[in-house]
């Protein structure tokens, strides 16, 4: 294996660890104070657990979930902040995802 290829793999691994550490920090903040979560941070968490949004052209972003029923997470940008009830819905969806389908981390 060429030396540059092994460096790239190491960087991707390290970047993934750093990103997941940041996501863990955001999740902790979301749990501690759902009233003060930046919309961009909530988007990062949703993209980590649910993938790219189905819709993101307006102030709303809609993410698909892997279970039956209402298979979506709908979040809304309100002056740069996420709405507290939507933060709580995302936390519940992540918990359901981890319990029902195993942790993504």
C-alpha positions in Angstrom: 0.0 0.0 0.0 1.4 3.4 -0.9 2.3 5.6 2.0 -0.1 8.4 1.0 -3.0 5.9 1.1 -2.4 4.9 4.7 -2.2 8.5 5.7 -5.5 9.2 4.1 -7.1 6.3 5.9 -5.7 7.5 9.2 -7.0 11.1 8.6 -10.5 9.8 7.8 -10.5 7.7 11.0 -9.3 10.6 13.1 -11.9 12.9 11.4 -14.6 10.5 12.2 -13.6 10.3 15.8 -13.5 14.1 16.1 -16.9 14.4 14.4 -18.5 11.8 16.6 -17.0 13.5 19.7 -18.6 16.8 18.5 -21.9 15.0 18.0 -21.7 13.6 21.5 -21.1 17.1 22.8 -24.2 18.5 20.9 -26.3 15.5 22.2 -25.3 16.3 25.7 -26.2 19.9 25.3 -29.6 18.9 23.7 -30.4 16.7 26.7 -29.3 19.3 29.2 -31.0 22.4 27.6 -33.3 21.7 24.6 -34.4 25.4 24.6 -30.9 26.6 23.6 -29.8 24.4 20.6 -28.5 26.0 17.4 -30.4 24.8 14.3 -27.2 24.0 12.5 -26.1 21.7 15.4 -29.5 19.9 15.3 -29.0 19.5 11.6 -25.5 17.9 12.2 -27.0 15.4 14.7 -29.9 14.5 12.3 -27.6 14.0 9.4 -25.4 11.8 11.5 -28.2 9.5 12.6 -30.8 9.8 9.7 -28.7 10.8 6.6 -29.3 13.7 4.3 -32.6 15.5 4.6 -35.4 14.7 2.1 -36.2 18.4 2.0 -34.1 21.4 3.0 -35.2 24.2 0.6 -37.2 26.1 3.2 -36.8 26.8 6.9 -37.8 23.2 7.5 -35.7 20.1 7.1 -37.3 16.7 6.9 -35.3 13.5 7.6 -36.5 9.9 6.9 -36.5 7.4 9.7 -36.2 3.6 9.3 -39.4 2.6 11.2 -43.1 2.2 10.3 -45.6 4.8 11.1 -44.7 8.5 10.8 -41.3 7.9 9.2 -39.9 11.4 9.4 -38.2 13.9 11.6 -39.2 17.5 10.8 -37.1 20.3 12.2 -37.5 24.0 11.7 -35.1 27.0 11.9 -36.4 29.7 14.2 -34.0 32.7 14.2 -31.0 30.4 14.2 -32.3 28.2 17.0 -34.1 24.8 16.9 -37.5 24.6 18.5 -37.3 22.9 21.9 -40.2 20.4 21.2 -38.4 19.4 17.9 -35.1 18.9 19.8 -37.0 16.6 22.2 -38.5 14.7 19.2 -35.1 14.2 17.7 -33.7 12.9 21.0 -36.6 10.4 21.3 -36.1 9.3 17.7 -32.4 8.7 18.3 -33.2 6.7 21.4 -35.7 4.6 19.4 -33.1 4.1 16.6 -30.5 3.0 19.1 -32.8 0.7 21.0 -34.6 -0.8 18.0 -31.9 -0.9 15.5 -28.6 -0.7 17.4 -26.4 2.3 17.9 -25.0 4.0 14.8 -21.9 5.1 16.8 
